[in-house]
Amino acid sequence: MSRCPVSDWYAAPVPEPVPEPPVAPYPPAAGPSGSYGSYGSTAGPPFSCPACGKTYRHHPSLWKHRKFECGREPQFQCPLCPHRAKRKHHLVYHLQARGAGGAYGRLAPIGPGPPFSCPRCGRQYQYSTSVRNHLRLECGQEPQFPCTMCPYRGRRKHHRDNHMISIHNVRPDFLGLGS
């Protein structure tokens, strides 16, 4: 009588799992608020700012703090009240809480603006290549990229392509327009 290999497999004893050694917790080093950053948790490795001592649970949070906040005056002024914020999205939250969220597009940092401006219309840009593209495609010119299905014309090719995809549900490369 032969034995079935499958039944032997089921009957084989299962070895006990080996327990992993316990992990030592990080030493408690909470910041001035008693927690690590804004998470309210005291578990996890603290990342602390060498300048002000504020601690964060995640390294990118510390990096953003050092880049935008630590030792800097708030850059963004509320257009409705004297409130100033260190980050643009904090000012957006401030405006939304007061029912003025539509003002988001008008927010700008205090102080000198972007370093490059259009000599024709004065519009400002962060990069010189953006001014060059603005002069070549937009400033004082009619939109030059027409939609083949309606009267829409875009100032940039990707504006026309996005229009055709979202409005007409057609990809421009299928019409031979390229993208």
C-alpha positions in Angstrom: 0.0 0.0 0.0 1.5 3.3 -1.0 1.2 6.4 1.0 -0.2 9.6 -0.5 2.4 12.4 -0.5 -0.3 15.0 0.1 -1.5 13.5 3.3 2.2 13.3 4.5 2.5 17.0 3.8 -0.5 17.8 6.0 0.7 15.5 8.7 4.2 17.0 8.9 4.8 19.0 12.1 5.0 22.7 11.8 8.0 24.3 13.4 7.4 27.0 16.0 8.1 30.6 14.8 11.2 32.2 16.3 10.3 35.3 18.2 12.1 38.5 17.1 14.1 40.4 19.6 12.4 43.4 21.2 13.1 46.8 19.7 14.4 49.4 22.0 12.2 52.6 22.1 13.6 56.0 21.2 14.5 58.1 24.2 11.7 60.6 25.1 12.7 63.9 23.7 9.5 65.8 23.1 9.6 69.5 22.0 8.3 72.5 23.9 4.7 71.5 23.1 5.2 68.0 24.6 4.8 66.3 21.2 6.7 65.7 18.0 5.5 68.3 15.6 1.8 68.7 15.0 0.9 65.0 15.3 0.3 64.9 19.0 2.2 61.7 19.3 5.2 61.1 21.5 6.2 57.9 19.6 8.9 58.0 16.9 12.2 59.6 16.3 12.4 63.3 16.9 14.0 65.6 14.4 14.8 68.9 16.0 15.7 72.3 14.5 19.2 73.3 15.6 18.3 77.0 15.6 15.0 77.0 17.6 14.7 73.5 19.1 11.3 72.8 17.6 10.9 69.0 17.0 9.2 67.1 14.2 8.3 63.5 13.7 9.3 63.5 10.0 12.4 64.8 8.4 10.7 66.6 5.5 8.6 68.6 8.0 11.9 69.8 9.6 13.3 70.6 6.2 10.2 72.8 5.3 10.4 74.5 8.7 14.0 75.4 8.2 13.5 76.6 4.6 10.3 78.6 5.1 9.7 79.4 8.8 12.6 79.3 11.2 13.9 82.8 11.9 11.9 84.4 9.0 9.1 86.9 9.2 5.8 85.8 7.7 5.8 86.6 3.9 2.1 86.4 3.1 -0.2 89.3 4.0 -4.0 88.8 4.3 -5.7 91.2 1.9 -8.6 91.6 4.4 -6.9 92.0 7.8 -3.5 92.4 9.4 -2.9 88.7 9.6 0.4 87.4 8.1 1.3 83.8 7.4 4.6 82.1 6.9 3.2 79.7 4.3 0.8 80.4 1.5 -1.5 77.5 2.2 -1.8 78.8 5.9 -3.1 82.1 4.5 -5.5 80.2 2.2 -6.9 78.4 5.3 -7.2 81.7 7.1 -9.2 83.2 4.1 -11.4 80.1 3.8 -12.3 80.3 7.5 -13.5 83.8 6.9 -15.4 83.0 3.7 -12.9 84.7 1.4 -11.3 81.6 -0.3 -11.7 83.1 -3.8 -8.9 85.5 -3.0 -6.4 82.7 -3.3 -5.2 83.8 -6.8 -4.2 87.3 -5.5 -1.8 86.1 -2.8 1.8 87.2 -3.2 4.8 87.4 -1.0 5.7 90.6 0.7 8.8 92.3 -0.5 10.5 92.2 -4.0 8.6 90.3 -6.6 9.9 87.7 -9.0 13.1 88.9 -10.6 12.0 88.9 -14.3 9.3 91.0 -15.9 7.9 91.4 -19.4 9.1 94.7 -21.0 5.7 95.1 -22.8 3.1 94.4 -20.2 5.0 94.3 -16.9 3.9 90.8 -15.9 6.4 89.2 -13.6 8.0 85.7 -13.8 10.4 83.7 -11.6 12.5 82.5 -14.6 13.9 84.3 -17.6 12.8 81.5 -19.9 9.2 82.1 -18.8 9.4 85.7 -19.9 10.9 84.6 -23.2 8.0 82.1 -23.8 5.5 84.7 -22.7 6.8 87.2 -25.3 6.9 84.6 -28.0 3.5 83.0 -27.5 1.3 85.3 -25.5 2.1 89.0 -25.0 0.2 91.2 -27.5 -0.7 88.2 -29.7 -3.9 86.5 -30.5 -4.2 82.8 -29.5 -2.5 80.8 -32.3 -3.5 77.2 -31.5 -7.1 76.6 -32.9 -9.4 73.7 -32.0 -10.5 71.9 -35.1 -14.0 71.2 -33.7 -15.1 74.6 -32.3 -14.0 78.2 -32.3 -11.7 77.9 -29.3 -8.1 79.1 -29.7 -5.4 78.5 -27.1 -2.3 80.6 -26.5 -0.3 77.4 -25.9 -0.5 74.1 -27.6 -1.1 72.2 -24.4 -4.0 74.6 -23.6 -5.6 73.5 -26.9 -4.8 69.8 -26.3 -6.3 69.9 -22.8 -9.4 71.7 -24.2 -9.9 69.0 -26.8 -9.5 66.2 -24.3 -11.8 67.6 -21.7 -14.5 69.2 -23.9 -14.6 67.0 -27.0 -13.2 63.8 -25.5 -10.7 63.6 -28.4 -7.0 63.2 -28.2 -5.3 65.7 -30.6 -2.7 63.2 -31.8 -5.5 61.1 -33.3 -6.5 64.1 -35.4 -2.9 64.5 -36.7 -2.3 67.7 -34.7 0.5 66.3 -32.6 1.1 67.1 -29.0 
